[in-house]
């Protein structure tokens, strides 16, 4: 059963990825992506499409995000896309809820089907902090999410609590609140990219970086990384 389910997850993930890539490549002229005028045309068309069907597109994105995260998908690109599509406020709101549900789904699947496998692979790496989480799983996992998972890939962050059998309600809410700062920053970057393409007449990397909609999120990200480093040294100093 476990092997069959692994095969099912793998095939479902590949199918989702293929459908997503097909949708992207069938609607985008790849050979024109270095043409800024074409990017402006895409941005205008995308804004018009999203604006006409905002609620429906939010629902589609919400469902896709849950499926994507539950099938081991990466987090950061999805956050930037949500900022491009919906802006930093709606994008943050939608991505926090959808990706928290997706992470919970992945954790539930991993805990039920792959608990022994995950412990064999990850227990040695995280042995220094498992006892720390066991003292107060909500508090320390919230901090873990807040600091970006200590650089651990997003899908591994989502299954890591299997090692200490975390309660699902604690998993959900510690993830939800821990996600807020970094998710807002990435969504703000997405909104800034969308705004820059809309307003600029030609592409300039320097102008892009100096755009307030871009450098404010970068500044927030830098502050968040410094804060994360301090927190890591205080709570997770024994983690390699």
C-alpha positions in Angstrom: 0.0 0.0 0.0 2.8 2.4 0.9 4.6 1.8 -2.4 1.4 2.2 -4.4 0.6 5.4 -2.6 4.1 6.7 -3.3 3.6 5.9 -7.0 0.2 7.6 -6.9 1.7 10.8 -5.3 4.6 10.8 -7.8 2.3 10.5 -10.8 -0.2 13.0 -9.5 2.7 15.5 -8.9 4.1 15.0 -12.4 0.6 15.3 -14.0 -0.1 18.5 -12.0 3.3 19.9 -13.1 2.8 19.0 -16.7 -0.7 20.6 -16.8 0.7 23.7 -15.2 3.7 24.0 -17.5 1.5 23.3 -20.6 -0.9 26.1 -19.5 2.0 28.5 -19.1 3.9 27.6 -22.3 0.8 27.5 -24.4 -0.1 31.0 -23.5 3.4 32.5 -23.5 5.8 33.1 -26.3 9.0 31.9 -24.8 11.2 33.5 -27.5 9.8 36.9 -26.6 10.4 36.9 -22.8 13.5 39.1 -23.2 11.2 41.7 -24.9 10.0 44.2 -22.3 7.2 45.4 -24.5 5.9 41.8 -24.6 6.1 41.6 -20.8 4.0 44.7 -20.6 1.4 43.1 -22.9 1.4 40.0 -20.7 1.0 42.1 -17.5 -1.9 44.1 -19.0 -3.6 40.9 -20.2 -3.1 39.2 -16.9 -4.4 42.1 -14.9 -7.5 42.4 -17.1 -8.2 38.6 -16.8 -7.8 38.5 -13.1 -9.8 41.7 -12.6 -12.8 40.3 -14.5 -12.8 37.0 -12.6 -11.2 37.9 -9.3 -13.2 35.5 -7.0 -13.1 32.6 -9.4 -9.3 33.0 -9.9 -8.7 33.2 -6.2 -10.6 29.9 -5.8 -8.6 28.3 -8.6 -5.3 29.6 -7.1 -6.4 28.5 -3.6 -7.1 24.9 -4.8 -3.9 24.8 -6.9 -1.8 25.9 -4.0 -3.1 23.3 -1.7 -2.5 20.5 -4.3 0.9 21.9 -5.2 2.2 22.1 -1.6 0.7 18.8 -0.6 2.6 17.2 -3.6 6.0 18.5 -2.4 6.0 21.7 -4.4 8.3 24.7 -3.7 6.9 27.6 -1.8 8.7 30.8 -2.8 7.7 30.9 -6.5 4.1 30.4 -5.6 4.2 33.4 -3.2 5.7 35.7 -5.8 3.1 34.6 -8.3 0.3 35.3 -5.8 1.6 38.8 -5.3 1.7 39.3 -9.1 -1.8 38.1 -9.5 -3.6 39.5 -6.5 -1.3 42.1 -4.9 0.4 41.9 -1.6 -2.7 42.0 0.7 -5.0 39.6 -1.0 -2.1 37.5 -2.2 -0.7 37.2 1.4 -4.2 36.3 2.7 -4.8 33.7 0.0 -1.4 32.1 0.1 -1.2 31.9 3.9 -4.5 30.0 4.1 -4.0 27.8 1.0 -0.3 26.9 1.8 -1.1 26.2 5.4 -3.8 23.8 4.4 -1.5 22.3 1.8 1.3 21.9 4.4 -1.2 20.2 6.8 -2.3 17.8 4.1 1.3 16.9 3.3 2.1 16.4 7.0 -1.0 14.2 7.4 -0.1 12.1 4.4 3.6 11.8 5.6 2.6 10.9 9.1 0.1 8.2 8.1 2.0 6.6 5.3 5.7 7.4 5.6 6.4 8.0 9.3 9.1 5.3 9.6 10.8 6.4 6.4 10.9 10.0 7.5 12.4 9.1 10.8 15.1 7.0 9.2 16.1 9.9 6.9 15.6 13.0 9.1 15.9 11.9 12.7 19.7 12.0 12.8 19.8 15.5 11.2 17.3 17.0 13.6 18.1 15.0 16.7 19.6 18.1 18.5 16.2 20.0 18.4 13.6 17.2 18.6 13.6 17.4 22.4 13.3 21.2 22.1 10.1 20.9 20.1 8.7 18.3 22.4 8.8 20.8 25.3 6.5 23.2 23.6 5.7 22.1 20.0 3.5 25.1 19.2 5.9 27.8 20.4 9.0 26.3 18.9 7.5 25.3 15.6 6.0 28.8 15.3 9.6 30.2 15.7 10.8 27.6 13.2 8.3 28.7 10.6 9.0 32.4 11.4 12.8 32.0 10.7 12.1 30.3 7.4 12.7 26.7 8.6 16.5 27.3 9.2 17.1 27.1 5.4 15.5 23.6 5.1 13.6 23.2 1.9 9.9 23.9 2.2 8.6 20.4 1.7 11.0 19.0 4.3 9.8 21.7 6.8 6.3 20.4 6.2 7.1 16.8 7.1 9.7 17.4 9.8 7.1 17.5 12.7 6.5 13.8 12.0 9.6 13.2 14.1 7.9 14.4 17.3 4.3 13.5 16.4 3.0 17.1 16.4 -0.7 17.6 17.0 -2.4 18.8 13.8 -4.1 21.8 15.3 -0.8 23.0 16.7 0.8 22.4 13.3 -1.8 24.4 11.5 -1.9 27.5 13.7 1.9 27.7 14.4 2.4 27.4 10.6 -0.3 29.9 9.9 1.0 32.6 12.2 4.7 31.8 11.5 4.2 32.2 7.8 2.8 35.7 7.9 6.0 37.8 7.8 7.9 36.0 5.1 4.7 35.4 3.0 3.9 39.1 3.1 7.5 40.0 1.9 7.4 37.6 -1.1 3.9 38.8 -2.1 5.1 42.4 -1.8 7.9 41.5 -4.2 5.5 40.0 -6.6 3.3 43.1 -6.5 6.3 45.3 -7.0 7.4 43.3 -10.1 3.9 43.7 -11.5 3.8 47.4 -10.7 7.3 48.0 -12.3 6.4 46.2 -15.5 3.2 48.3 -15.7 4.8 51.6 -15.2 8.3 51.4 -16.8 8.9 52.0 -20.5 12.1 49.9 -20.6 13.8 47.5 -18.3 16.6 48.6 -16.1 17.8 46.4 -13.2 19.0 49.5 -11.2 15.6 51.2 -11.6 13.9 47.9 -10.7 15.9 47.6 -7.5 15.4 51.3 -6.6 11.6 51.1 -7.1 10.0 51.6 -3.6 7.7 48.6 -4.3 10.8 46.5 -4.6 13.4 47.9 -2.3 11.0 48.1 0.7 10.3 44.4 0.5 14.0 43.7 0.0 14.7 45.8 3.1 12.0 43.9 5.1 13.5 40.6 3.9 17.0 41.7 5.1 15.6 42.7 8.5 13.7 39.4 8.7 16.9 37.5 7.8 18.9 39.3 10.5 16.1 38.6 13.0 16.0 35.0 11.9 19.8 34.7 12.4 19.5 36.0 15.9 16.6 33.7 16.8 18.4 30.8 15.2 21.5 31.4 17.4 19.3 31.7 20.5 17.0 28.7 20.0 18.6 26.4 17.4 22.3 27.0 17.9 23.1 23.2 17.8 21.5 22.7 14.4 24.0 22.2 11.6 
